[in-house]
Amino acid sequence: MENLNKTTVAVPNTSDDDPRIGHFLEKKLAKNDLPEAVIIGFPSDKGVTINGGRAGAADAPQTIREQLYKMTPNPENHNAFLDLIRATKDVGDLNIRYEVEEDQHELGEVVAKCLEQGVVPIILGGGHETAFGHFLGYAKAGLKTAIFNLDAHTDVRPLKDGQAHSGSPFRQAMEHESSCAEMYLAAGLQPHSVSRSHLQYIKESGGAYLLRDETNITSISGLFHQHESDRLMVTFDMDAVDQSQAPGVSAPCANGLPSDLWLTAAYLAGRNKEVTSFDLSEVNPRHDRDNQTAKLAALTIWNFLLGLSERE
């Protein structure tokens, strides 16, 4: 794929009976074999700074990889998980110009190629401007999709002085000229961090939302199926998690979701056949503590991959 930088990640030296995920992601696929999933880094946080947030999310893709590569394949249902990892390719990071719209369009090109080939893109952000670039993949491929966002914020703000940012991706998607965004679904929203007008926008556009105290596995599962689209684009913003468990984010949350709920939601997203793509955004290594948030982010990807390996 063009405009991608292959990244280098150190993989621990272990014995043959104690392999790590990085050992398999580093191996090349057989010639002409399509991967089942592709990992793409989007190391940009320009949209966060435009939105008034703290910088640092641009460092996340590499930091998440470092933690993911050290993890072991699932010991239960081992063969199915290992088969998926062997069929997953890490294509590296997008070359970022720090021009938000240009970078989003470049990400869209990469995602579109994956979708057209039936490959599941897994995108490591970056600020949540990642999500609009992610959506542009559907627009460029001419594929309609519903969008599910697990987040403390609605991220349906208008542009700022004509500029896209980390708080605007889902308004941009819903109003995009392609009409490829069929429905917007959001969960984990913090009542003290969303405005009434933004909730009204979601409802008036035909979407649905869950506030933080309404967000549980049953309600998330319900939202996953509360659409008539053939596809579901899924985006997880790490600031939905309680800051005691995810301190290294762009906007820490004092009353966020517990990590076990977050991880189970990632697993369910992976297992859901309607989910055709996934991104994880707003991890901020500059403000992390002992890589606590990066480890949780990597475990989120691990759980999504686990679910993906169990699709029937």
N, C-alpha and C positions, 0 to 999 in steps of 0.2 A: 504494500500500500504506500502511496506517495505521501510526502510531507510528514513522515513519522521518523522519530529518532529511536533506534533500538537502545534500550536501557541495559545497564549491567547491574546485577544484584548478586551479592555473595550468598552462596548456598552452603549450609554447614556440612562439614565432612562427617558422614555417618556410615554405619555398616549397611550391608545389603538388606538386612532384615529390619532396618529402621530408616526407611526412605523419607524424604521431605518433598513437599509439593514442588519446590523449585527445581528439583532434579528432573521432573517430568515436563514442566513448562519450558525448560531450557532446550529440550530436545526438539529437533525439526520433525514436522509431519512428513509422511511419505509423499513423494511427488504427485501432484494433482489431487491430493486428498484435501477436501474442505474441512476446516475445523468445525466443531459443534459450537464453540464459544470463543470469543476473542476479547482479550483485555486491552483496553486503550487508556492511556493517561492523558488528562487534559489539565496541564499545570498552569492554570491561570487564576488569578484572584483580582484582576483589574475591575471586574464587576462588583466585587465586595467593596473595594475602596471607593468606587463611584457611589455606592449605596451608603457610605459612611461607616462601614465595618472595619475591623482590624485586619491588616494584611497577614499573610502566612499560609493560606490554603494552597498557594501555588507549589509549595513543597510537599504536598500530601501524596501525590501518586507514587513517588519513589519510596517514601516512608512506609506507606501501606504495603507496597510490594515486599519490602525488606522483612516485614512481619509475616506476610502471607507465605512467602517462600520457605520460611522456617517451619511452617506447620506440617503435620503429618496427614496423609490421606486417612479418611474415615476408617477406623478399624472394624466397624460393623457395616455390612453391605459393601465390603471393601472393594470387590471387583468392579462393581458398577461405578463407584466413585473414582476408582483409578482409571477406568476406561474413559470417563469424561475428562479427567485431568490430562490424560495422554492426548485427547482430542481438543484440548484448549490451547490457544496460542496467545502469548503475550507479544503484541506487535510494537510495544514501546509507547512513547509519548508524542503527541502532536507537537509540531514546531509552532510555538506560540509567538505571535507578533505583538501581543499586548494591545491589539485593536479588537475590542470585544466582538463587534459584529463580524469582522473578517475571520477571527478565530472560530466563532460559532459556525460560520458557513463551512469552514474547513472540516470541523468535526462532523457536521452534517454529511459531508461528502463521504467520509469514512464509514459512518453509521449506515448510510444508504446502501453502500456496497455490501455490507454485512447482511442487512435485511433482505436485499434482493436475492441473496444466495442462501437464505434460510439459516444464517449464522446468528447466534445470540451475542450482541455486543454488551460487554460489561465495562462501564466507563468509570475511571477513577478521577474525580474532580480534585482540586479546583473548587472555586466558588460555585454558588448555585446558578450562575449564568451558564454553567455546564448543561443544565436541563434544556435550555432553548436550543443549544447546538445539537443536543441529543434529539430533540423533537424534529429539527430540520432534516434529520436523516429520513424520517417518515415522509416529510413534505417532498424532499428531493426524489424519493422512491415512488411517490404517488400513492402512499399507503395510509389509509385512515386508521386512527388509533384513539382509544381512551387513554387518559393519563392519570396515574395514581401517585400521589406525593405524601410521604410520611415526614412531617415537618412541624416545627413550632409556629411557623409563619405561613401565610397564604401565598406570598410571593406573586401577587397579582397587581403590584403597583404600576402606575404609568411610567413611561420613560422619564429620565431626568435630563432636561435640556436636550431632548432628542437622543439621549444615549441609553442603550440597554445596560442593565446592571443585574446584580444577584437577586434583587427583589422584584424583577419584572417578568421572569421567563414564562409564566403560565398565562398572563394576560397576552403576551406576545403570541404564544401558541394558539390561544383561543381566537385571537383576532387575525391570525395569519391568512393571507390571501388564498392559500391552498385549501383551506377548510378541512385539513386533515386531522385536526384535533376535534374529536367528536364529543368528548365529555371530560370534565376535570373533577377529580375526586381527591380530597385532602383529609388526612387524619393526623391526630396528635397536636392540633392547634391549641396554642395557649391563649386563653381569653384576654389576658393582659397584654398580649403582643399582636393582636389583630384588631382591625377597625370594623365597625358595623358595615361600612360601605363595601369593604372587601368581601365580607360574608354575603352581602346582598349581591355583589357581582357574581360570585360563584353560583348562587341560586338562580339568578336571572339568566345566566348562560346555560342553565340546565344541569349544573353539577350538584355535588353533594359534599358535605364535610362532617367531620367528627371533632369535637373539642377534646382536649386532653383527657378529661375524666370520663368521656364516652368511648375512649379508644382502648379496646382490648382485642384479644385474638378473634373472638366471635364477630365483633363489629368490623374489624379489618377484613376478615374473610368475606363478610357480607358486601363490603365496598368493592372487593376484588371482582365480584360478580354483578355489581349494580350498574351494568352498562350493556349496550347491545353491539358493541364493536367486536370485530374478529380479533383484535389485538389490544394489548395493554402495555403501555410504556410505564415503567416503574422507576421512581426516583426517590432516594432516601437522603434527607438532609440531617447530618449528624447532630445538629443543634436541637433536635427533638428529644435527645437523650438527656437525662438528668446530669448536671455538671459534676456531680460527685463521681460519676462513672465515665463521663466524657468531658473533661475540663478543656481539652485542646480543640476548640471549635471557634468559628468566627464570632458567634454570639451565644455565650454560655447560658444555659437554662436552669434556673434555680428549682424548678418543679417539673422536670422533664420526665419522659417515659423511662421505666426500668430497662436495663439492658437485656434481660431475658425475654421481655415482650418484643423488643426491637429485633433480636436475633431470630426469634420464632417467626416474626413477620417476614424476615429475609428468606428463611427456609420455605415458607408458604409461597412466597413470590417465585422462588426458583422452581417449585413443584407445579405451579399453575401453568398449564399448557397455553393459556391465553397471553402470558407474559412473554414478550418477544425481545425485550431489552431492559437493561438495568443500569442505573448510575448511583454513585455514592459521592456526596459533596460536603463541603464545609469543614472537613478535618483540617485543623491548623496546628502543625507540629511545633511552631514557634512558641506556642502557649500550652503545650502538652506537659504532662508530668509522668516521667518514667515510661514514655511511650504508651501510656494507658489508653489513650484515645485511638492511637494508630493500631494497637493490638485489637481493640474492639472493632475497628473498621475492617481489619484483615479478617477477623472472625465473622464479620457480616458477609464478606465475599465468600468465605468458606461455607457458610450456611446456605447462601444462595446457590453455590455450586452443588452442595449436597442435595438440595431440593431438585435442582436441574437433573442430577444423576438418577433421581427416582421417578422421573416422569414416565408414564406408561404409554 
